[in-house]
Amino acid sequence: MKRTLLVYLLLLLLLASAFTSCGREAQKFSEYSFDYFDTVTTVTGYADSQQEFDEIADEVFSLLGEYHRLFTIYHRYDGMENLCTVNELVDGAHRTVTVDRRIIDMLLYAKQAYEMTGGKVNVAMGSVLSVWHEYREDGMDEPWNAQLPPMARLQEAAQHTDIDKVLIDEQACTVTLTDPQMRLDVGAIAKGYAVEMVARQMEQKGIAGYVINVGGNVRTLGAKPDGSGWTVGIENPADDAEDYLAYLQLDGESLITSGSYQRYYVVEGKRYHHIIDPVTLMPADYFTSVSIVCDSSADGDALSTALFCMTYQEGLALIESLDGVEAMWLTVNGKQYYSSGFSGYQTEY
C-alpha cells in the first residue's frame, strides 16, 4: 500500500512538473498585418518559441491572403478568377466563370445566410452598395462637396438584387449572374467567413491557444494553455470612452461587432455609414453597434449585419430562435440590450 501511494505521489509530482514546464515555456506572441480585407489583422497565440509561433502565424496570414484575393470585388489578379471577374461584363453580359471551389462554398453559404436573416444579408446587393461606395469615396475625398446618392438611382439599382439570379453549378464549379446589371458584394460575410474557414483548417491540425482577429471579427481557437478562456472586449464607440462596453470570456467561440462608427462620411453635418438597409436603401439608424457571440465567425458576421438593419424586437426574436447565439445591442441613444444568454459570457476584466 505504501509502495502504491509512493508511486501515485511520484506520478503527481511528474505531472505537476510537466505542467509547470509547459506553462513556463509557452509564451504569448502577436503578429500584425494590414494586407487583408482592408483592415488590420492580428494573430495572437501561445508557443514554445518565436519560430513555432511564426510558422503558425505565417500559415494563417497566407490562408487569409488567399481568401482575400478570391473574395475581393475591387481587384483582378493574374491567373485567377475571383469575384471581381465574376462581376465583369463581356459584350454587355456576365459570362459563366469557372472559379475556385472556395468561392462556390462561400456563395452557397451566402444563400443560407440570406434565408437565415430573412433577406437582410444579400450578397446580390452589389448594384446598390456600389452606388453608396461611389458617393462615400467621393465624399471622403472632397468632404466640402459630399452628397447623398439620389433615391431614384438607388431604387433603380435595387431592381437588380435578386439572389436567385446568382446561378451556381457545384459540379462544374461555375458562377453565372443572369442579370447584366447585377453585382456581387460579399462585404457582409467575407471577413467572418474567411476567418472561420482558416480557423477550422488550423483546428484540424490540432492548433489551439490562438486568436485570429480580422478587423473586429474575433475567432478563438480553444482556450489558453492553462485552460482559461480568452478575455475580449466590445469596443465603446464614444469619443471619450476609456473602457469597453463589456468583457467576454471565450473558449473556441467568435465575437463579431458591426458598427456605424468606423466607415462613414459626412453630408451636411450628418454621418452616413456603410451598413445599408435593403428595405430603405439607406444606412440603418437603429443602433450604433451590434455584437454577436457564437461558434461560427461566418454566422456572427452575417447576423451582426442583419440585426443592425432590424428593430431590437425583430433581432431579439431571430437570436432567440437560434441555438448557441447571443447578442448585444447599443442604441444610438447609448442604451444597451442583451439576449437572454449573453450574460453567461460576460466577465470582469
C-alpha positions as CSV (number, residue, x, y, z in Angstrom):
1,M,0.0,0.0,0.0
2,K,2.9,2.3,0.8
3,R,4.5,1.5,-2.5
4,T,1.3,2.3,-4.4
5,L,1.0,5.6,-2.5
6,L,4.6,6.4,-3.3
7,V,4.1,5.7,-7.0
8,Y,0.9,7.8,-7.0
9,L,2.7,10.7,-5.4
10,L,5.6,10.4,-7.8
11,L,3.2,10.5,-10.8
12,L,1.5,13.6,-9.4
13,L,4.9,15.3,-9.0
14,L,5.9,14.4,-12.5
15,L,2.6,15.7,-13.9
16,A,2.9,18.9,-11.9
17,S,6.5,19.3,-13.1
18,A,5.5,18.7,-16.7
19,F,2.6,21.2,-16.5
20,T,4.8,23.8,-14.8
21,S,7.5,23.3,-17.5
22,C,4.9,23.7,-20.3
23,G,3.5,26.8,-18.6
24,R,7.0,28.3,-18.3
25,E,8.0,27.5,-21.9
26,A,4.8,28.6,-23.6
27,Q,5.0,32.4,-24.3
28,K,2.4,34.7,-25.7
29,F,3.2,36.2,-29.2
30,S,1.3,38.5,-31.6
31,E,1.8,39.4,-35.2
32,Y,0.0,42.1,-37.3
33,S,-0.8,42.7,-40.9
34,F,-2.6,45.3,-42.9
35,D,-2.8,43.3,-46.1
36,Y,-6.2,41.6,-45.9
37,F,-9.8,42.7,-46.2
38,D,-8.8,46.4,-46.0
39,T,-8.3,46.2,-42.2
40,V,-5.8,45.2,-39.6
41,T,-5.4,41.5,-38.9
42,T,-3.9,40.2,-35.6
43,V,-2.8,36.7,-34.8
44,T,-2.2,36.1,-31.1
45,G,-1.1,32.8,-29.6
46,Y,1.0,30.8,-27.2
47,A,4.0,28.8,-28.4
48,D,7.2,27.4,-27.1
49,S,9.3,29.6,-29.3
50,Q,9.1,32.6,-31.7
51,Q,9.9,30.3,-34.6
52,E,7.0,28.0,-33.7
53,F,4.6,30.9,-33.5
54,D,5.9,32.5,-36.7
55,E,5.3,29.3,-38.6
56,I,1.7,29.1,-37.4
57,A,1.0,32.9,-37.9
58,D,2.6,32.8,-41.4
59,E,0.2,30.0,-42.4
60,V,-2.8,31.9,-41.0
61,F,-1.8,35.0,-42.9
62,S,-1.1,33.0,-46.1
63,L,-4.6,31.4,-46.0
64,L,-6.3,34.8,-45.3
65,G,-4.4,36.2,-48.2
66,E,-5.8,33.5,-50.5
67,Y,-9.4,34.2,-49.3
68,H,-8.8,38.0,-49.7
69,R,-7.7,37.6,-53.3
70,L,-10.6,35.3,-54.1
71,F,-13.3,37.4,-52.5
72,T,-12.4,40.9,-53.4
73,I,-14.6,42.7,-55.9
74,Y,-12.2,45.6,-56.5
75,H,-9.0,43.9,-57.9
76,R,-8.1,41.3,-60.5
77,Y,-5.2,39.0,-60.1
78,D,-3.2,37.4,-62.9
79,G,-4.1,33.8,-63.4
80,M,-7.1,33.9,-61.0
81,E,-10.8,34.1,-61.5
82,N,-12.2,35.9,-58.4
83,L,-15.4,37.8,-57.5
84,C,-14.1,40.8,-59.4
85,T,-14.0,38.8,-62.6
86,V,-17.4,37.3,-61.8
87,N,-18.8,40.8,-61.7
88,E,-17.3,41.9,-65.0
89,L,-19.3,42.3,-68.2
90,V,-18.3,41.0,-71.6
91,D,-20.3,42.4,-74.5
92,G,-22.9,43.7,-72.1
93,A,-23.4,40.4,-70.2
94,H,-21.9,38.4,-67.4
95,R,-20.1,35.3,-68.5
96,T,-20.1,31.9,-66.8
97,V,-17.0,31.8,-64.7
98,T,-15.1,28.7,-63.5
99,V,-13.9,29.6,-60.0
100,D,-12.1,28.1,-57.1
101,R,-14.2,25.7,-55.0
102,R,-13.8,28.1,-52.1
103,I,-15.9,30.7,-53.9
104,I,-18.6,28.2,-54.6
105,D,-18.7,27.2,-51.0
106,M,-18.8,30.8,-49.8
107,L,-21.7,31.7,-52.2
108,L,-23.6,28.6,-51.1
109,Y,-23.2,29.8,-47.6
110,A,-24.3,33.3,-48.7
111,K,-27.6,31.9,-49.9
112,Q,-28.0,30.2,-46.5
113,A,-27.3,33.5,-44.8
114,Y,-29.9,35.2,-46.9
115,E,-32.5,32.7,-45.7
116,M,-31.3,32.8,-42.1
117,T,-31.6,36.6,-42.0
118,G,-34.8,37.0,-43.9
119,G,-33.0,38.7,-46.8
120,K,-31.3,41.3,-44.6
121,V,-27.9,39.9,-45.8
122,N,-27.9,39.7,-49.6
123,V,-24.6,39.4,-51.5
124,A,-26.5,40.3,-54.7
125,M,-26.9,43.9,-53.3
126,G,-23.8,45.0,-55.1
127,S,-25.6,47.3,-57.5
128,V,-27.0,49.3,-54.6
129,L,-23.8,49.1,-52.5
130,S,-21.6,50.2,-55.4
131,V,-23.6,53.5,-55.7
132,W,-23.1,54.1,-52.0
133,H,-19.4,53.2,-52.3
134,E,-19.0,55.8,-55.1
135,Y,-20.7,58.6,-53.2
136,R,-18.9,57.7,-49.9
137,E,-15.4,57.7,-51.6
138,D,-16.1,61.0,-53.3
139,G,-17.4,62.5,-50.1
140,M,-14.3,61.4,-48.2
141,D,-12.0,62.8,-50.9
142,E,-13.9,66.1,-51.2
143,P,-15.8,66.5,-47.9
144,W,-16.9,70.0,-48.8
145,N,-18.8,68.6,-51.8
146,A,-20.2,65.4,-50.1
147,Q,-23.6,64.3,-51.4
148,L,-26.1,61.6,-50.9
149,P,-27.0,59.2,-53.8
150,P,-30.3,60.1,-55.5
151,M,-33.0,57.8,-54.2
152,A,-34.2,57.3,-57.8
153,R,-30.7,55.8,-58.7
154,L,-30.8,53.6,-55.6
155,Q,-34.3,52.3,-56.4
156,E,-33.2,51.5,-60.0
157,A,-30.2,49.6,-58.7
158,A,-32.4,47.7,-56.2
159,Q,-34.2,46.2,-59.2
160,H,-31.1,44.1,-59.8
161,T,-30.6,42.3,-56.5
162,D,-32.4,39.0,-56.9
163,I,-30.2,36.4,-55.3
164,D,-31.9,33.7,-57.3
165,K,-30.2,35.1,-60.3
166,V,-26.9,34.0,-58.9
167,L,-26.6,30.6,-60.6
168,I,-24.1,28.2,-59.0
169,D,-23.1,24.9,-60.6
170,E,-21.4,22.9,-57.9
171,Q,-20.3,20.1,-60.2
172,A,-18.7,22.4,-62.8
173,C,-17.6,25.0,-60.1
174,T,-19.1,27.8,-62.1
175,V,-20.9,31.0,-61.2
176,T,-23.2,33.0,-63.6
177,L,-25.0,36.2,-62.9
178,T,-28.0,36.2,-65.2
179,D,-28.9,39.8,-64.7
180,P,-26.4,42.0,-66.6
181,Q,-26.9,44.9,-64.1
182,M,-26.3,42.7,-61.0
183,R,-23.1,42.9,-59.0
184,L,-22.0,40.8,-56.1
185,D,-20.8,42.4,-52.9
186,V,-19.8,40.0,-50.1
187,G,-18.7,42.6,-47.6
188,A,-21.3,41.5,-45.0
189,I,-19.9,38.0,-44.8
190,A,-16.4,37.8,-46.4
191,K,-14.2,38.6,-43.4
192,G,-16.2,36.4,-41.0
193,Y,-16.4,33.5,-43.5
194,A,-12.7,33.6,-44.3
195,V,-11.7,33.7,-40.6
196,E,-14.0,30.8,-39.9
197,M,-12.5,28.7,-42.8
198,V,-9.0,29.5,-41.7
199,A,-9.7,28.7,-38.1
200,R,-11.2,25.3,-39.0
201,Q,-8.2,24.4,-41.1
202,M,-5.9,25.3,-38.2
203,E,-8.1,23.3,-35.7
204,Q,-7.9,20.3,-37.9
205,K,-4.1,20.4,-37.5
206,G,-4.5,20.5,-33.7
207,I,-3.7,24.2,-33.3
208,A,-5.2,25.7,-30.1
209,G,-4.4,28.6,-27.8
210,Y,-4.7,31.2,-30.6
211,V,-6.9,34.1,-31.6
212,I,-7.5,35.4,-35.1
213,N,-8.8,39.0,-35.3
214,V,-9.6,40.5,-38.7
215,G,-11.0,44.0,-38.2
216,G,-13.0,43.1,-35.2
217,N,-14.0,39.6,-36.4
218,V,-12.6,37.7,-33.5
219,R,-12.3,33.9,-33.6
220,T,-10.7,32.0,-30.7
221,L,-9.1,28.6,-31.2
222,G,-9.6,26.9,-27.9
223,A,-8.5,28.1,-24.6
224,K,-5.1,29.3,-23.4
225,P,-2.5,26.7,-22.4
226,D,-3.5,27.0,-18.7
227,G,-7.1,26.1,-19.6
228,S,-8.5,29.6,-19.1
229,G,-10.6,31.4,-21.7
230,W,-9.7,34.5,-23.6
231,T,-10.9,37.8,-22.3
232,V,-12.1,40.0,-25.2
233,G,-13.8,43.4,-25.1
234,I,-16.6,45.0,-27.1
235,E,-15.4,48.5,-28.1
236,N,-17.1,51.6,-26.8
237,P,-17.5,53.9,-29.7
238,A,-17.8,57.1,-27.6
239,D,-15.1,59.5,-28.4
240,D,-14.0,59.9,-24.7
241,A,-14.5,56.3,-23.7
242,E,-11.8,54.6,-21.7
243,D,-13.4,51.3,-21.0
244,Y,-15.0,48.7,-23.2
245,L,-18.8,48.2,-23.2
246,A,-18.4,44.6,-22.0
247,Y,-15.8,42.0,-21.4
248,L,-16.4,38.4,-22.5
249,Q,-14.7,35.1,-21.8
250,L,-14.4,32.9,-24.9
251,D,-13.1,29.4,-25.4
252,G,-13.4,28.5,-29.1
253,E,-16.2,31.0,-29.8
254,S,-16.3,34.0,-32.0
255,L,-17.2,37.7,-31.3
256,I,-18.2,39.9,-34.2
257,T,-19.3,43.5,-34.0
258,S,-20.9,45.6,-36.7
259,G,-20.9,49.4,-36.1
260,S,-21.6,52.7,-37.6
261,Y,-18.6,54.5,-36.1
262,Q,-15.7,53.3,-38.3
263,R,-16.7,53.6,-42.0
264,Y,-18.7,56.6,-42.8
265,Y,-18.8,60.0,-44.5
266,V,-20.5,63.3,-43.5
267,V,-23.1,65.2,-45.5
268,E,-24.3,68.5,-44.1
269,G,-23.1,67.6,-40.7
270,K,-24.7,64.1,-40.5
271,R,-22.8,60.8,-40.7
272,Y,-23.8,58.2,-43.2
273,H,-22.2,54.8,-42.5
274,H,-21.7,51.8,-44.8
275,I,-24.4,49.3,-43.5
276,I,-27.3,49.7,-45.9
277,D,-30.8,48.5,-45.1
278,P,-32.1,46.6,-48.1
279,V,-35.6,47.8,-47.5
280,T,-35.0,51.6,-47.1
281,L,-31.7,51.5,-49.2
282,M,-30.3,54.0,-46.6
283,P,-27.8,53.4,-43.8
284,A,-29.7,51.7,-41.0
285,D,-30.2,54.0,-38.0
286,Y,-31.4,51.7,-35.2
287,F,-28.1,51.1,-33.5
288,T,-24.5,52.3,-33.1
289,S,-23.2,48.7,-32.8
290,V,-24.4,45.1,-32.7
291,S,-22.2,42.3,-31.3
292,I,-22.7,38.6,-31.8
293,V,-21.3,35.7,-29.8
294,C,-21.5,32.3,-31.5
295,D,-19.3,29.4,-32.5
296,S,-19.1,30.4,-36.2
297,S,-17.4,33.6,-37.2
298,A,-19.3,33.4,-40.5
299,D,-22.6,33.3,-38.8
300,G,-21.6,36.1,-36.5
301,D,-20.6,38.3,-39.4
302,A,-23.9,37.7,-41.2
303,L,-26.0,38.1,-38.1
304,S,-24.4,41.3,-36.8
305,T,-25.1,42.9,-40.1
306,A,-28.7,41.6,-40.2
307,L,-29.5,42.7,-36.7
308,F,-28.1,46.2,-37.4
309,C,-30.9,46.5,-40.0
310,M,-33.7,45.2,-37.8
311,T,-35.6,46.7,-34.8
312,Y,-34.5,45.3,-31.4
313,Q,-37.7,43.2,-31.2
314,E,-37.1,41.7,-34.6
315,G,-33.5,41.0,-33.9
316,L,-34.1,39.5,-30.5
317,A,-36.7,37.2,-31.9
318,L,-34.2,36.0,-34.5
319,I,-31.4,35.5,-32.0
320,E,-33.6,33.6,-29.5
321,S,-34.7,31.2,-32.3
322,L,-31.0,30.2,-32.9
323,D,-29.1,27.8,-30.7
324,G,-25.8,28.9,-29.3
325,V,-26.1,32.5,-30.5
326,E,-26.2,35.6,-28.2
327,A,-26.2,39.3,-29.0
328,M,-25.7,42.8,-27.5
329,W,-27.2,45.9,-29.0
330,L,-26.0,49.5,-28.4
331,T,-28.6,52.0,-29.5
332,V,-27.9,55.4,-30.9
333,N,-29.0,56.8,-27.5
334,G,-26.4,54.8,-25.7
335,K,-28.7,52.1,-24.2
336,Q,-27.6,48.5,-24.1
337,Y,-29.8,45.5,-24.7
338,Y,-28.9,41.8,-24.4
339,S,-30.2,38.5,-25.5
340,S,-31.2,36.0,-22.7
341,G,-27.9,34.1,-22.5
342,F,-25.4,36.9,-23.2
343,S,-24.5,37.3,-19.5
344,G,-23.2,33.8,-19.5
345,Y,-20.2,35.0,-21.5
346,Q,-19.6,38.2,-19.5
347,T,-16.7,38.6,-17.2
348,E,-14.7,41.2,-15.2
349,Y,-11.5,42.4,-16.9
